[in-house]
Amino acid sequence: MIIKALLPCKDHISHYRITKFRQLLTAYQLEAEVHMLDKSTLFIFDYTFSDGSHSYIYHWQDEAGRLRCRWDNAPHYPHISTHPYHKETPGSLEECLPMNLNKVAEEIREGMSRFNP
C-alpha cells in the first residue's frame, strides 16, 4: 500500500520506515517516515476507522526540521472554507481538498523543483 502510494515521488526517495501499522478488519493505523534524497522527511500519520472516516497528517520538513508543507484534516481552522481540510506552508494557511498519500506524493514530486532547483 505505502509503496504504491509513493510511486509519484519514487525518484526522490532514499528510504522509508514504517514506525507503526495496525489493522483490525477495515480500520487501520499507519505511521511512517519517508526520507528523501535531499535529506527532507515526510512524516505520515494516516488512520482509517471502522466507520469509514479518515484522519491524517502528512508533514514534510527539510533537513533542519523546518516545515515545507503539512496537509491535515484536524478541525482546528473552522474559518477555512474547506474545513477541516487544510494545507500549511511556512507563513501560510491554505484551503485544501481532502488528501491521501498518493496526492501528497504527487505534490512532493512537483515541489522538489522549488526546493532543489
C-alpha positions as CSV (number, residue, x, y, z in Angstrom):
1,M,0.0,0.0,0.0
2,I,2.6,2.6,1.0
3,I,5.0,1.7,-1.8
4,K,2.3,2.0,-4.4
5,A,1.1,5.3,-3.0
6,L,4.6,6.8,-3.1
7,L,5.2,6.0,-6.7
8,P,4.8,9.6,-8.0
9,C,7.9,10.7,-6.0
10,K,9.9,7.4,-6.1
11,D,12.8,9.1,-7.8
12,H,13.3,11.4,-4.8
13,I,13.1,8.7,-2.0
14,S,16.2,7.5,-0.2
15,H,14.4,5.1,2.1
16,Y,11.3,4.8,4.3
17,R,10.5,3.2,7.6
18,I,7.1,2.1,8.9
19,T,7.0,3.0,12.5
20,K,3.5,1.7,13.3
21,F,1.0,-0.4,11.4
22,R,-2.1,-1.9,13.0
23,Q,-5.2,-3.3,11.2
24,L,-8.5,-4.5,12.6
25,L,-11.0,-5.5,9.9
26,T,-11.5,-2.3,7.8
27,A,-9.7,0.0,10.3
28,Y,-6.0,0.7,10.2
29,Q,-3.3,2.9,11.7
30,L,-0.2,3.7,9.6
31,E,2.7,5.8,10.8
32,A,5.8,6.1,8.7
33,E,8.8,8.3,7.8
34,V,9.9,8.7,4.2
35,H,13.4,10.1,3.8
36,M,14.1,11.9,0.6
37,L,17.4,12.2,-1.3
38,D,17.6,15.9,-0.4
39,K,17.5,14.9,3.3
40,S,13.9,16.2,3.8
41,T,11.5,13.9,5.5
42,L,7.8,13.2,5.1
43,F,6.1,12.1,8.3
44,I,2.9,10.1,7.7
45,F,0.1,9.6,10.2
46,D,-2.8,8.0,8.4
47,Y,-5.8,6.5,10.1
48,T,-9.0,4.9,8.8
49,F,-11.7,4.0,11.3
50,S,-14.2,1.2,11.2
51,D,-17.0,3.7,10.4
52,G,-15.1,4.7,7.2
53,S,-13.9,8.1,8.5
54,H,-10.3,9.1,7.7
55,S,-7.9,11.2,9.7
56,Y,-4.5,12.2,8.5
57,I,-1.4,14.3,8.9
58,Y,1.2,14.4,6.2
59,H,4.1,16.6,7.4
60,W,7.0,17.4,5.1
61,Q,10.1,19.1,6.5
62,D,13.6,19.9,5.5
63,E,16.8,18.5,6.9
64,A,16.8,21.2,9.6
65,G,13.3,20.4,10.7
66,R,11.7,23.4,9.1
67,L,8.2,23.0,7.6
68,R,7.9,22.7,3.9
69,C,4.3,21.6,3.8
70,R,1.7,20.0,6.0
71,W,-1.6,18.6,4.9
72,D,-4.1,17.5,7.5
73,N,-7.8,17.3,8.4
74,A,-7.7,18.2,12.1
75,P,-10.7,20.6,12.8
76,H,-8.7,23.4,14.2
77,Y,-9.3,26.1,11.5
78,P,-13.1,26.4,11.2
79,H,-12.8,29.7,9.2
80,I,-11.2,27.8,6.2
81,S,-13.9,27.1,3.6
82,T,-12.6,23.5,3.1
83,H,-12.7,22.9,6.9
84,P,-11.4,20.6,8.2
85,Y,-9.1,20.1,5.2
86,H,-6.1,22.5,5.0
87,K,-2.6,22.9,4.0
88,E,0.1,24.7,5.9
89,T,3.3,26.1,4.4
90,P,5.8,28.5,6.0
91,G,3.8,31.6,6.8
92,S,0.7,30.4,5.0
93,L,-2.5,28.5,5.7
94,E,-4.5,27.4,2.7
95,E,-7.7,25.8,1.7
96,C,-7.2,22.2,0.5
97,L,-9.2,19.4,-0.8
98,P,-9.1,16.1,1.1
99,M,-5.7,14.5,0.6
100,N,-4.3,11.0,0.5
101,L,-0.8,9.7,0.4
102,N,-0.8,9.4,-3.4
103,K,-1.8,13.0,-3.8
104,V,0.8,14.1,-1.3
105,A,3.5,12.2,-3.2
106,E,2.5,14.0,-6.4
107,E,2.7,17.4,-4.7
108,I,6.1,16.5,-3.3
109,R,7.3,15.4,-6.7
110,E,6.2,18.8,-8.1
111,G,7.5,20.7,-5.1
112,M,11.0,19.2,-5.3
113,S,12.0,21.6,-8.1
114,R,11.1,24.6,-5.9
115,F,13.3,23.3,-3.1
116,N,16.1,21.8,-5.2
117,P,16.5,23.9,-8.3
